[in-house]
Amino acid sequence: TQLLEQSPQFLSIQEGENLTVYCNSSSVFSSLQWYRQEPGEGPVLLVTVVTGGEVKKLKRLTFQFGDARKDSSLHITAAQPGDTGLYLCAGARNAGNMLTFGGGTRLMVKP
Amino acid sequence: GAGVSQSPRYKVAKRGQDVALRCDPISGHVSLFWYQQALGQGPEFLTYFQNEAQLDKSGLPSDRFFAERPEGSVSTLKIQRTQQEDSAVYLCASSWEGYGYTFGSGTRLTVV
């Protein structure tokens, strides 16, 4: 059983569409991170959110941490084929401690 | 180095063989983590070092798995008597402090 549940597991969309990926848990985390992973490579950190209700933007990506620090969302505006990959959320109980990962959302953006 | 380096990138082992996977973290990074990632899944925690001290090994699936970091830099994950269910990508990550991990590219282990 995943401590962090991601949805959807798979998403196939056309270039230019918007999408949202959700990461939910019954546990409280001190921080939550989002990673993107391409085939044959390790996950690459996109953002870390720490404060409940925090919103961070990274170009066309918007990340939000829930008020209760139990959930998070990633919204992509005007998706591009280069956004294709596996998106992973990961929560930490304390700074420097191990991360618990969600099962991932596999995104495919078709040109 | 500039990033986390893992070797080998690919390893094919016969069932029952012992394997050793190496991780060279970013210089100066205190924390080092090993994760196991099955195909199409998120990474699952195996073990965690702070310098040379192994602070958490609760994720190691059996006593066939052993990790060490004797000088607080390079780490080795050893799997004895490999079994087919050990087939996965083994990821290493390092962190200086705080929240950001830098992952290596992983070692893909296939047990045949």
Contacts between the chains, C-beta under 8 A, distances in Angstrom:
chain1	res1	chain2	res2	distance
A	2	B	42	7.4
A	4	B	42	7.9
A	6	B	42	7.7
A	31	B	99	4.9
A	33	B	99	6.4
A	33	B	100	7.4
A	33	B	101	7.6
A	35	B	103	7.9
A	40	B	105	6.9
A	40	B	106	7.9
A	41	B	105	5.3
A	41	B	106	7.6
A	42	B	4	7.5
A	42	B	91	5.4
A	42	B	93	7.4
A	42	B	103	3.1
A	42	B	104	5.3
A	42	B	105	5.2
A	42	B	106	5.4
A	43	B	43	7.1
A	43	B	91	7.6
A	43	B	101	7.9
A	43	B	103	5.1
A	44	B	103	7.3
A	45	B	100	5.3
A	45	B	101	6.4
A	45	B	102	7.4
A	48	B	99	4.5
A	48	B	100	6.2
A	50	B	99	7.2
A	88	B	42	5.4
A	88	B	43	7.5
A	90	B	42	7.8
A	92	B	99	6.4
A	95	B	97	7.1
A	95	B	98	5.3
A	95	B	99	6.0
A	96	B	30	8.0
A	96	B	31	5.7
A	96	B	50	7.7
A	96	B	95	6.6
A	96	B	97	5.6
A	96	B	98	6.5
A	97	B	48	7.4
A	97	B	56	8.0
A	98	B	33	6.0
A	98	B	45	4.9
A	98	B	48	5.0
A	98	B	56	6.2
A	98	B	59	7.9
A	99	B	33	7.6
A	99	B	45	7.2
A	99	B	101	6.7
A	100	B	45	6.9
A	101	B	35	7.7
A	101	B	42	3.7
A	101	B	43	4.9
A	101	B	44	7.1
A	102	B	42	5.3
A	103	B	41	5.9
A	103	B	42	4.8
A	104	B	40	7.6
A	104	B	41	6.8
A	104	B	42	4.7
A	106	B	40	7.5
